[in-house]
């Protein structure tokens, strides 16, 4: 029963992470980490799929190995965050929602800024 619950939570987290790529208020990374954790404890097959066959696999493997982002990923992520939030701010007309979006944007940018990035020497190890 525990295995089934972890599988369901894992797949739900994969779906939410995928939606988080498109939707600015839905985070991607926590859901991916949750899915990896659930699959590691319930299904070696799905865990392997998530790490080696999915679109997110290289980033998850990189995080598990180095606890840092690969070079070039951070600027792309920040740019994508800025573009999606700019679109949201442009579409939303309610003032308090715009303020909330700006607060979330600032928190995300501070979070992203603090994530370490591997330099070339570390990446070759």
VOGU-3710 file (C-alpha; in Angstrom, 3 decimals, decimal comma):
1> xxxxxxxxxx> 0,000/0,000/0,000  2,845/2,377/0,884  4,488/1,692/-2,482  1,278/2,534/-4,342  0,834/5,796/-2,433  4,432/6,809/-3,179  3,939/5,987/-6,874  0,791/8,098/-7,052  2,454/11,010/-5,274  5,508/10,646/-7,507
11> xxxxxxxxxx> 3,510/10,775/-10,741  1,388/13,641/-9,446  4,604/15,506/-8,666  5,927/14,851/-12,198  2,700/16,242/-13,677  2,834/19,322/-11,426  6,518/19,863/-12,233  5,726/19,722/-15,932  2,941/22,258/-15,470  5,349/24,360/-13,416
21> xxxxxxxxxx> 7,518/24,817/-16,485  4,669/26,760/-18,086  2,825/28,315/-15,138  4,762/31,011/-13,263  3,206/30,443/-9,829  3,781/26,691/-9,809  7,347/25,715/-8,911  9,062/22,966/-10,873  12,062/21,996/-8,763  10,353/21,005/-5,484
31> xxxxxxxxxx> 7,965/18,747/-7,368  10,827/17,111/-9,264  12,722/16,479/-6,058  9,573/15,058/-4,472  9,035/12,763/-7,467  12,653/11,569/-7,335  12,324/10,886/-3,609  9,039/8,986/-4,034  10,312/6,934/-6,963  13,579/6,116/-5,175
41> xxxxxxxxxx> 11,543/4,545/-2,382  8,839/2,877/-4,469  10,017/2,046/-7,991  13,615/1,722/-9,199  12,237/1,591/-12,758  10,472/4,955/-12,549  13,377/6,482/-10,621  15,724/5,430/-13,404  13,297/6,829/-15,989  13,137/10,166/-14,169
51> xxxxxxxxxx> 16,928/10,427/-13,891  17,953/9,120/-17,320  15,054/9,326/-19,760  12,912/12,292/-18,775  13,341/15,869/-19,881  14,390/16,797/-16,319  16,897/13,970/-15,839  20,154/15,791/-16,483  19,255/18,535/-14,032  18,260/16,042/-11,338
61> xxxxxxxxxx> 21,433/13,997/-11,796  23,497/17,159/-11,689  21,791/18,273/-8,493  22,212/14,855/-6,843  25,893/14,745/-7,747  27,039/18,307/-7,092  24,238/20,115/-5,228  24,625/22,904/-7,796  23,322/23,984/-11,191  25,258/23,393/-14,396
71> xxxxxxxxxx> 26,794/26,388/-16,126  24,317/28,199/-18,297  21,229/26,786/-16,577  20,913/29,601/-14,062  20,745/32,477/-16,595  18,234/30,519/-18,684  16,072/29,823/-15,630  16,180/33,452/-14,509  15,300/34,647/-18,012  12,387/32,215/-18,208
81> xxxxxxxxxx> 11,143/33,337/-14,782  11,322/36,979/-15,827  9,508/36,372/-19,125  6,682/34,359/-17,582  6,193/36,802/-14,737  6,278/39,767/-17,129  3,542/38,095/-19,156  1,524/37,426/-16,006  1,951/40,998/-14,793  0,844/42,280/-18,181
91> xxxxxxxxxx> -2,253/40,075/-18,279  -3,387/40,553/-14,687  -5,319/43,758/-14,002  -6,025/43,307/-10,279  -3,592/45,414/-8,243  -3,243/43,130/-5,244  -2,545/40,143/-7,516  0,157/42,157/-9,306  1,738/43,013/-5,951  1,609/39,347/-4,943
101> xxxxxxxxxx> 3,231/38,373/-8,251  6,008/40,921/-7,699  6,655/39,597/-4,182  6,802/36,014/-5,469  9,062/37,124/-8,324  11,471/38,783/-5,896  11,529/35,685/-3,668  12,190/33,423/-6,677  14,980/35,634/-7,963  16,657/35,725/-4,538
111> xxxxxxxxxx> 16,331/31,934/-4,309  17,788/31,448/-7,793  20,609/33,887/-7,119  21,694/31,853/-4,078  21,880/28,475/-5,852  25,534/27,608/-6,529  26,780/27,089/-10,077  29,535/24,660/-11,022  32,589/26,043/-12,719  34,346/24,056/-15,448
121> xxxxx> 36,924/22,507/-13,102  34,239/21,174/-10,754  32,141/19,925/-13,639  34,957/17,751/-15,027  35,325/15,852/-11,742
//
